[in-house]
Amino acid sequence: MLRKFASVLFLLTALVIALGALGHDSHAARLATELGRQPLDAHDAKVIILVWHFVSGCMIVFGTLCVWAWWRARRGERVAFFVSDLIGLFYIVTGLLSVWYSGIVFFWLFFALGALLIITSLPLRRT
């Protein structure tokens, strides 16, 4: 029962990471508008928008890799969790550093998603 719950929660966490890209990227137009109001060079504003889209793409890739790890683990390949562990650790560190640096509570979400990836994978590693 714990394994089933962990498996579903792991998969949902992976999907939230991937689908988070949609929410992230949906703000690109608003960001472009705000950047247009700033005394920024047009080239710098374009670079910021490109990085914004790149981060959204990374979120899709990270989520997809976690779904892949889940899929492989369901077929008995426990070493696949190495990928989701790296992503989880990256999210934990990013969340902690972002909260520390900015004080913005929203970034605890990154910590929570990373922790969920790692914690929910633990029962799934057992044979």
C-alpha positions in Angstrom: 0.0 0.0 0.0 2.8 2.4 0.9 4.6 1.6 -2.4 1.4 2.3 -4.4 0.9 5.6 -2.6 4.6 6.6 -3.0 4.4 5.6 -6.7 1.4 7.8 -7.4 2.8 10.7 -5.4 6.1 10.4 -7.2 4.4 10.4 -10.6 2.2 13.4 -9.6 5.2 15.3 -8.4 7.0 14.6 -11.7 3.9 15.8 -13.6 3.7 19.0 -11.5 7.3 19.8 -12.3 6.7 19.2 -16.1 3.4 21.1 -16.2 4.8 23.9 -14.1 6.5 25.0 -17.3 3.1 26.0 -18.7 2.4 28.3 -15.7 6.0 29.6 -15.9 5.9 30.3 -19.7 2.4 31.8 -19.6 4.0 34.8 -17.8 6.5 35.5 -20.6 4.3 38.1 -22.3 3.7 39.9 -19.0 7.4 39.8 -18.3 8.2 41.3 -21.8 5.7 44.1 -21.1 7.3 44.9 -17.7 10.8 44.7 -19.2 9.7 47.2 -21.9 8.9 49.7 -19.1 12.5 49.4 -17.7 15.5 51.3 -18.9 17.0 48.2 -20.5 18.6 47.7 -23.8 16.3 45.8 -26.2 18.9 43.1 -26.6 19.1 42.5 -22.8 15.3 42.3 -22.6 15.4 39.7 -25.4 18.0 37.6 -23.6 16.0 37.7 -20.4 12.9 36.4 -22.3 15.0 33.7 -24.0 16.3 32.5 -20.6 12.7 32.6 -19.4 11.6 30.2 -22.2 14.7 28.1 -21.6 13.8 27.6 -18.0 10.3 26.6 -18.9 11.8 24.0 -21.3 14.1 22.7 -18.5 11.0 22.2 -16.3 9.4 20.1 -19.0 12.6 18.1 -19.5 13.1 17.6 -15.7 9.5 16.4 -15.3 9.8 14.1 -18.3 13.0 12.6 -17.0 11.3 12.0 -13.6 8.4 10.3 -15.3 11.0 8.2 -17.3 12.7 7.3 -14.0 9.3 6.3 -12.5 8.5 4.2 -15.7 11.9 2.4 -15.5 11.6 1.8 -11.8 8.2 0.2 -12.3 10.0 -2.3 -14.6 12.6 -3.1 -11.9 15.4 -0.7 -12.9 16.2 1.0 -9.6 19.3 2.8 -10.9 16.9 5.1 -12.9 16.2 7.0 -9.6 19.7 8.5 -10.0 18.2 10.9 -12.5 15.3 11.9 -10.3 17.6 12.2 -7.3 19.8 14.7 -9.1 16.7 16.7 -10.1 15.3 16.5 -6.6 18.6 17.6 -5.1 18.8 20.5 -7.6 15.2 21.6 -6.7 16.0 21.4 -2.9 19.1 23.4 -3.2 17.5 25.9 -5.6 14.5 26.3 -3.3 16.6 26.8 -0.2 19.0 29.3 -1.8 16.1 31.2 -3.4 14.3 31.6 -0.1 17.5 32.6 1.6 18.4 35.1 -1.1 15.0 36.6 -1.9 12.9 35.9 1.2 10.1 34.9 -1.2 7.9 32.1 0.3 7.0 30.8 -3.1 10.4 29.2 -3.5 9.6 26.7 -0.8 7.6 25.0 -3.5 10.9 24.0 -5.2 12.2 22.6 -1.9 8.9 20.7 -1.4 8.9 19.2 -5.0 12.6 18.1 -4.7 12.0 16.6 -1.3 8.9 14.8 -2.5 10.8 13.3 -5.4 13.5 11.9 -3.2 11.2 10.8 -0.3 8.6 9.1 -2.4 11.3 7.2 -4.3 12.6 5.5 -1.2 9.8 2.9 -0.8 10.0 2.3 -4.6 13.7 1.3 -4.4 13.0 -1.8 -2.4 12.6 -5.0 -4.4 
